[in-house]
Amino acid sequence: MTTPEAEESQAPRPEERLERAVRAAEQALIEYEIAVETFRVEVENFSRLHEQKLGPLYLRLEELDARIAEARAARTGDPEDIRRAEEARARVLPMPGVEELMNGWMDGQGLFPEAAAMLTDQQVRPPERVRPSEEARRLYRDLARKAHPDLAQEDAERERREEFITRVNAAYARGDEALLRELAEEWAAGPVPAERRPSRGEELYARLEWLAQRKELLTLVARELEDGAIAGMLRLAPDDPDALLDEIAGKLRADVAQREAELAALLAQE
């Protein structure tokens, strides 16, 4: 039978309970950062595919809208039609100084080679897929959990981890599975950080406060990503977002054909 004094001696000290709370908060924050970074890479990659696949079609539609407005204004001479034509052309014109930079990149119709090929049913190079594989995702999560800078106590160790995790993030953003494997081997062969020593209560409270602030910041980043148009498109087709892009591209091509027919009819009336 244990005495009250023995039970009191076995109870964890407040600093120990706080230490466990800090460790749990650190791990939770790391997992949250991994989730946010994974989502950010997914959104950025899909945004890049969206621009590569649909951007030329949107540009072609804007050019056709401007030409239609200009043809209508030339036929009617109405001041309102002229104003609309000028506004439509202004939306298509490049920013000052950009046209010189783009010299040689576009054809006489103001189209990129990819756009011209797409609109004339020629062979076009498919957009590069940079969505990380499942193995790349696994390697990234494992490295992030092991090498996260927030697990370091000493400044030198934190700097080492920050430099390493920067390379990990870059490899993951490119979906470079081979490089992630090399980084995993590099980390496994590297120095083992010293075991964390117990901290004073005041330092632990400050640590918890910093972790809470960091989570609030990540929450804002995640909310901004989720509220974006690209994330909304991903939610529409989480299993096959490329198919969604193909569907939208098909509708845009139909719009292009309709605009071209409308422009041809207007020009025939001149």
N, C-alpha and C positions, 0 to 999 in steps of 0.2 A: 504494500500500500504506500503510495507516494504522498509525501507531505506537501502542504501548500507551498513551502519554501522550495521543494524539489521541482514542482510544477512550474513555479515562477522562473527557476533557473533554466528549465527546458524551453520556455517560450522564446520565440525569436525576438531579438532586440528591434526597436523601431527602425533603426538604420537598415537592418537586414530585410525587413518587410518592404521598405522603400527601395532598396536595391533590387529586389525581385520585381517590383512594380516598374522600375526604370528599364530593366532588361526586357520585360514583356512589352513595354511601350516601344522600345527600340525595334524589337522584332516585328511588331505590328506595323510600325512606320516603314520599315524596309519592305515588307510584303505589299504595303499600299503603294510605295514608290515603284516597285516592280510592275504592279498592275497599271499604274498611270503611264509609265514609260512604254509598256507594251502597247497600250491603247494609243498613245501618241504616235508611235512608229506605224501602227496599222493605219491611223488616220492620214498621216503624211504620205505613206506609200500609195494609199487609195487616191489621195488628192493628186499625186503625181500622175497616176494612171488616168484619172479623170481628165486632167489637162491635156495629156498626150493624145487621148482618144477622142475627146469631145471638143477640145479647144478649137481645132481647125474648122469644125463644122459651125460652131458659134460665130467664128470670125467670118465665114462665108455667108452666113445668114445676115449678119450686120452689113456686109458689103452689098448684098442684094437688096436689102431694105433701103440703103442709101441710093442705089441706082434707080430703084422703083420710084422713090420720092422725087429724085431729080428728073426722071422722065415725065412724071405726072406734072411737076412744076413747069417744065419746058412746054408741055402741051397746053396747059391751062393759063399760065402766066399769073395765076392768082397769088397775091402776096402771102396768104396763109400757107399755100402749098410750097411757095419758095422758102418760107421760114422753116417749115417742117423738113424740107430737103436739106437746108443748111444744118439743122440740128442733127439729122441722120448722118450727114457726112462728117460732122464734127466728132461723132461717137466712133467713127472708123479711123479718122486721121491719127497718126502716131503723135506722141508728145514731141515737142521741139527738141532736136538733137538726136532723137532715137532713129529717125529714118537713115541718117548717115551711118549709124552703127549697124543697122540691119541691111546695108547695101550688099547685094549679092546673095542674101538669104531668101529673098522672095522673088517670084516671077512677075511678069508684067501685070497680072491680075491681082497682085497683092496677096498671093497665097504662098504658104510654106510648101516645100516639096511634098511633105507628108499629106498636107491637105489636098493638093492637086491630085496626088495619086488616089486618095480616098474617094474624091468626088468624081473621078473618071474610071473607077473600078480597076485601077492598076494595082499591082502588088505593092503593098506597103509594109514596112518593117513593123512588126507588132511591138507595142510598148514593153519596155523591160520590166520583168516581174522582180520585185525586190521584197516581196512579202516573206518574212522569215519562216523557215520550216519549223515543224514541231520540235525537231532535235535542236535547232538553233534557239528556240524559245526555252527549252529545258536547260541548255548550257548557260544561257543568259541568266535565268533565274538562280541557278546554282551558284554562279560566280557572284551575282549581286548579293546573295545572302552571305557568302563567305567573306567577300572583300569590301563590303560597304564601309565607307569612311566613318560613318557614325559609330562603328564598333571600336574605333581607335580612341585611346586615351592620350597618348603622346603626340605632339605636333608632327614629329618626323614620320611616325607611322601613319598619321592621317594624310599627310602629303603623299606618301607612297601609295596609299589606297586610292586617293583621288586621281593620281596620274594613271593608275592601273584601270580604275573603273571608267575613266574617260575613253580609254582604248576599247574596253569592253562595249560601251555604249555605241561607239563608232562602228565596230564590227557587227553589232546586232542591227543597227540601222541599215546596214548594207546587206543583211541576211547572210553574212560570211560565216558559214558553219565551220569551215576548216580553220579559220583564224580563231574562232571561239574555242575550238578544241586546243589549239596551241596556247591560247591564253589560260585555259584551265590547267594545262600541264605546267605552264610557267608559274601559276599561283601555287600549285601543289609543291613545286620544288623551291619556292621562295621561303624567306624567313618566317617563322611562326611568331606571331605577336605575343608579347608577354601577357600573362593572364591578368585580367582586370582586378585591381586592388579595391577594397572597400572604400567608398567615398564618405565624406562627412554629410550629415543630414542636409545642411544648407546647399551643398553642391548638388545633391540629388534632387532637391526641390527645383533648383535652377534648371537642371537637366530635363526634368519632366515638363517644365514650362516651355523650354525650347522645343521639345518634341511636339508639344501641343500646337505651338505656333507653326512649326514646319508642316504638320498635318493640315492645318487650316489653309496654308498656302497651296498645298497639293490639291486640296479639295476645290479651291478656286480654279486651278489649272484644269482639273478633271471636268468641272462644270462647264468651263469655256469650250473644251473639246467636245463634250456631249451636246452642247447647244449649237454647234456649227452645222452647216449644211452638209458637209461631207460625212460627219457622224450620222446625221439623219438618213443619208442614203445607205450607209452601212447597215443601219437598223432595218431598212426595208428588205435587204437581201444578205443576211449575215452568213449564210452558207455558201453563196456563190455571187459575190459582188461583181465579178467580171461579166456575168450574164446580164446583170442590171445595166451595166455600161453599154453592152451590145444592144440591149433593147432601146435605150435612150438614143444611141447612135442611129438606129434604124428609123426612129421617129424624126430625128433631125434631118436625115437624108431625104425623107419624104417632104419635110418642110422646105428644104433646099430646092427640090424638084418643083414644088408648087410656086415658089418665088421666081424661079427661072422661067416658068411658063408665064407667070404674070408679067414679068419684065419683057419677055419676047412679044407678048400681046400689045403692051404699051408702045414698044419701039416700032411695031408694025403699023401703028396708027399714025406715025409721023409722016 
